[in-house]
Amino acid sequence: MIAYHYPPMRGSSGIQRTLKFSQYLGNHGWQPTVLSAHPRAYANTGDDQLGDIPQGMQVHRAFAFDTARHLSLFGRYPGWLALPDRWVSWWFGAVPAGLKLIRRQPPDVIWSTYPIATAHLVGLALHRLTGIPWVADMRDPMTDDDYPANPFLRRLYRWIERQTALHCELLVCTTRGAAEVYRARFPGLPAAKFEVIENGYDEENFINAEAIPLPHRPDGRLRLVHSGVIYPSERDPTALFQALASLLASGAIAAANFHLTLRATGHDAYIAAMIDEHQIGSVVSLAPHIAYRDALAEMLGADGLLILQAANCNHQVPAKLYEYLRARRPVLALTDPAGDTAATLRTAGVDTIAPLDCPIGIAQAIIRFIGLISSGGAPLATPETVQQYSRQARTSRLSDLLDAAIAPSTHS
């Protein structure tokens, strides 16, 4: 399993996908070996999830560094040293390390996972050098008509997508919309090559989080939480901040009755400047990274949970959404109603949705959301609906696909 996002890395919900697959595949007869990156490549590390790695499972951390942090001079670095991403150095450590692992104990299948493009280049190299079947966990489309914005980088990503689609046994996406994008992009390939395994939540993690006592909150403020990275483009909070400024100015919300916590945004300096610009610091605050279990406990104790997802990510669903649904707290989704995120919520019975780029619509949605919470009428997904999103169920599906990738041979 080739994965950049793996403990001790912290700060991305994308870690959970590989971690939980590696944790539960043993229940289905598969014995994973993880090939990840040296911790120096991570900007934020912690040991809070190292205990979730199955005892005795091999984890190899190959040479890697972050071009932006390790090779920059006065905040600048040559762009070609960060193609296709800032962790391209990992390729030079992971390919030799992978070949050594394969010679020592040949695997039945190679599995690599995005959102680090270098991971698929490692998977491609190891597959081409050994002939071992390769399953590419693409998750979301790497490119769109205008993404990445840099035309050269977009062409490079398109090349990686094409090489991956041509050479992998199966290409796995996290939404049906993403799989349809790839089927349309590569019409000459069998439609069955493009499969779907959605993200999910881990019940054991939530049981542990529920054991943490909820903090006493005597002030009576309604507390809304956004947990995780806020990308300046894909999750642009500009319209949200405009809506909050308008509601604050009109008296519809106040510091005494409303507060939004933005936890671990990954872009605190940028977001802080926007908060100051819109003069909403009395109702919005930034909060640092905390241990994953504590982040889940914060979700469980919130009055409401916030999702941000722009229309340029319509074929993606944030991994945290499934954790939000399991937390069984009201969810306010600022996203394109035509996208996969909104569709997933509607399927779960949640209709508190407004476009991310419409300040007036957001303001109206916030007022409605507050009213629904106050009256106890905010829609929640049923336990039966939530259960199908479990990581155990997703891992069972992955096991089936790995079986298919090596058929008619066997992994036993």
Residue pairs with C-beta under 8 A, 6 or more apart in sequence:
1 18
1 21
1 22
1 32
1 33
1 34
1 35
1 111
1 112
1 113
2 35
2 36
2 94
2 98
2 110
2 111
2 112
2 113
2 119
2 122
2 123
2 126
3 18
3 34
3 35
3 36
3 112
3 113
3 119
4 36
4 37
4 41
4 64
4 87
4 90
4 116
4 118
4 119
5 12
5 14
5 15
5 17
5 18
5 113
5 115
5 116
6 15
6 18
6 19
6 34
6 36
6 37
6 59
7 15
7 19
7 47
7 49
7 50
7 52
7 53
8 39
8 42
8 45
8 46
8 47
8 49
8 50
9 15
9 39
9 42
9 44
9 45
10 42
10 44
10 45
10 46
10 48
10 49
10 289
10 292
11 43
11 44
11 229
11 264
11 266
11 289
12 228
12 229
13 199
13 228
13 318
13 319
13 320
13 323
14 115
14 139
14 319
15 49
16 199
16 202
16 292
16 319
16 391
17 113
17 137
17 139
17 199
17 319
18 34
18 113
19 49
19 52
19 53
20 52
20 200
20 202
20 391
20 394
20 395
21 32
21 391
21 394
21 395
21 398
22 32
22 34
22 53
22 54
22 57
23 52
23 53
23 54
23 391
24 391
24 392
24 395
25 31
25 32
25 395
25 398
25 399
25 402
26 32
26 54
26 57
27 392
27 395
28 395
28 396
28 399
29 399
29 411
29 412
30 399
30 402
30 411
31 57
32 57
33 57
33 58
33 59
33 60
33 101
33 105
33 107
34 57
34 58
34 59
34 60
35 60
35 62
35 94
35 97
35 98
35 101
35 122
36 59
36 60
36 61
36 62
37 61
37 62
37 64
37 87
37 90
37 93
37 94
38 61
38 62
38 63
38 64
38 65
38 93
39 45
39 61
40 64
40 65
40 66
40 70
41 64
41 65
41 66
41 87
41 89
41 90
42 66
43 66
43 69
44 289
46 289
46 291
48 291
48 292
48 293
49 292
52 205
53 59
58 101
60 97
60 101
62 90
62 93
62 94
62 96
62 97
62 98
63 89
63 90
63 92
63 93
63 94
63 97
64 87
64 89
64 90
64 93
64 94
65 71
65 87
65 89
66 86
66 87
67 77
67 81
67 82
67 86
67 87
67 88
67 89
68 77
68 82
68 86
71 77
71 78
71 81
81 88
82 88
83 153
83 156
84 117
84 118
84 121
84 153
84 156
84 157
84 160
85 116
85 117
85 118
87 116
87 118
88 118
90 116
90 118
90 119
90 122
91 118
91 121
91 122
91 125
94 118
94 122
95 122
95 125
95 126
95 129
98 122
98 125
98 126
99 126
99 129
99 130
101 107
102 126
102 130
102 132
106 130
106 132
107 132
108 132
108 133
108 402
108 406
108 409
108 411
109 132
109 133
109 134
109 135
109 169
109 402
109 405
109 406
109 411
110 123
110 126
110 127
110 130
110 132
110 133
110 134
110 135
111 123
111 134
111 135
111 136
111 137
111 402
112 119
112 120
112 122
112 123
112 134
112 135
112 136
112 137
113 119
113 137
113 139
114 120
114 137
114 138
114 139
114 140
114 142
115 139
115 140
117 142
117 157
117 160
120 136
120 138
120 160
120 164
121 160
123 134
123 136
123 164
123 168
124 134
124 163
124 164
124 167
126 132
126 134
127 133
127 134
127 167
127 168
128 167
133 169
133 405
133 406
134 167
134 168
134 169
135 168
135 169
135 170
135 172
135 401
135 402
135 405
136 164
136 165
136 168
136 170
136 171
136 172
137 172
137 197
138 161
138 164
138 171
138 172
138 173
138 178
138 182
139 172
139 173
139 174
139 178
140 173
140 174
140 175
140 178
140 313
140 315
140 316
141 161
141 173
141 178
141 181
141 182
141 315
141 316
142 157
142 158
142 160
142 161
143 154
143 157
143 158
143 161
144 312
146 312
147 154
147 312
148 154
148 157
161 182
161 185
162 186
164 171
165 171
165 182
165 185
165 186
165 189
165 193
166 189
168 193
169 193
169 405
170 193
170 194
170 195
170 401
170 404
170 405
171 182
171 193
171 194
171 195
172 195
172 196
172 197
172 398
172 401
173 179
173 182
173 194
173 195
173 196
173 197
174 196
174 197
174 198
174 199
174 316
174 317
174 319
175 196
175 198
175 315
175 316
175 317
175 340
175 344
176 196
176 340
177 314
177 315
177 339
177 340
178 196
178 315
178 316
178 340
179 194
179 195
179 196
180 315
181 315
182 194
183 189
183 191
183 194
195 401
197 394
197 397
197 398
197 401
198 317
198 322
198 389
198 394
199 317
199 319
199 321
199 322
199 389
199 394
200 322
200 389
200 390
200 391
200 393
200 394
201 322
201 323
201 325
201 326
201 386
201 389
201 390
201 391
202 390
202 391
203 326
203 390
203 391
203 392
205 292
205 293
205 296
206 296
206 300
206 326
206 327
208 293
208 296
209 293
209 294
209 296
209 297
209 299
209 300
210 297
210 300
212 293
212 294
212 297
214 297
214 300
214 301
215 301
217 223
219 256
220 257
221 255
221 256
221 257
221 258
221 259
222 257
222 258
222 259
222 303
222 304
222 370
222 373
222 374
223 259
223 261
223 301
223 302
223 303
223 304
224 258
224 259
224 260
224 261
224 302
224 303
224 304
224 305
224 306
224 332
225 260
225 261
225 263
225 298
225 299
225 302
225 304
225 305
225 306
226 260
226 261
226 262
226 263
226 265
226 305
226 306
226 307
226 308
227 263
227 264
227 295
227 298
227 299
227 305
227 320
227 323
228 263
228 264
228 265
228 266
228 318
228 320
229 235
229 264
229 265
229 266
229 267
230 237
230 262
230 265
230 266
230 267
230 271
230 308
231 266
231 267
232 267
232 270
233 310
233 312
234 309
234 310
234 312
234 313
235 308
235 309
235 310
235 356
236 308
236 310
236 356
236 357
237 271
237 274
237 308
238 274
239 334
239 356
239 357
239 358
239 359
239 362
240 308
240 334
240 356
240 359
240 362
241 274
241 275
241 277
241 278
241 280
241 284
242 278
242 359
242 362
243 359
243 360
243 362
243 363
243 366
244 253
244 260
244 278
244 280
244 283
244 284
244 366
245 278
245 279
245 280
246 359
246 363
247 253
247 363
247 366
247 367
248 254
248 279
248 280
248 282
248 283
252 363
252 367
253 283
253 366
253 370
254 282
254 283
255 282
255 283
258 283
258 370
259 283
259 284
259 285
260 283
260 284
260 285
260 306
261 285
261 287
261 298
261 302
262 271
262 284
262 285
262 286
262 287
263 287
263 288
263 289
263 290
263 295
263 298
264 287
264 288
264 289
264 290
264 295
265 271
265 286
268 286
271 286
272 286
275 281
275 284
275 286
290 298
296 323
296 327
299 305
299 323
299 324
299 327
299 329
300 327
300 329
302 327
302 329
303 329
303 330
303 373
304 329
304 330
304 331
304 332
304 369
304 373
304 378
305 324
305 327
305 329
305 330
305 331
305 332
306 331
306 332
306 333
306 334
307 318
307 320
307 321
307 324
307 331
307 332
307 333
307 334
307 335
307 341
308 334
308 335
308 356
309 316
309 317
309 318
309 333
309 334
309 335
309 336
309 339
309 341
309 356
310 335
310 336
310 356
310 357
311 335
311 336
311 338
311 339
311 355
311 356
311 357
313 339
313 341
314 336
314 338
314 339
314 340
314 341
315 339
315 340
316 339
316 340
316 341
317 340
317 341
317 344
318 341
321 331
321 333
321 341
321 344
321 345
322 389
324 331
325 331
325 348
325 350
325 381
325 385
325 386
325 389
326 386
326 389
328 380
328 381
328 383
328 386
329 380
330 352
330 369
330 372
330 373
330 378
330 379
330 380
331 345
331 350
331 352
332 352
332 354
332 365
332 366
332 369
333 341
333 342
333 345
333 350
333 352
333 353
333 354
334 353
334 354
334 355
334 356
334 362
334 365
335 341
335 342
335 353
335 355
335 356
336 342
336 355
336 356
337 353
337 355
342 353
345 351
345 353
346 353
347 385
348 381
348 382
348 385
348 386
349 379
349 380
349 381
349 382
349 385
350 379
350 380
350 381
351 379
352 365
352 368
352 369
352 372
352 378
352 379
353 365
354 361
354 362
354 364
354 365
355 361
355 362
356 362
369 378
372 378
372 379
387 393
402 411
403 411
